[in-house]
Amino acid sequence: MRLHLLPQDIDGVDDVQNFHEVLEALSDIGVSDRDIRTLLSTLSGILWLGNVRIDPVHADDSSRVETDAALSNAAAMLGLTENDLAHAITHKKVSDAAIAVSEAML
């Protein structure tokens, strides 16, 4: 599956070499292997979010997320369940000092 947020091929750019240079630079500045894995997993989850399909539900002006590989992969990379991620994408939380309310986004 192609990630929509990434350009496909750019002439003269060696993505593999650049990736290894970034990993080496992160290590050189003291970022731990664990933190690098967390960073890459988070970035991967964000990229997968670009492929998540969100459809309007006309009856009540809310939205629903299509359950597919993009949602599943994004959730896995972000350490969430598919249901929790779908809820986070389609609901907003409004709060003040006394009360917090979660409602569907229009």
Helices and strands as residue ranges (DSSP letters): H 15-28, H 33-49, E 54-57, E 62-65, H 69-78, H 82-90, E 91-95, E 100-104
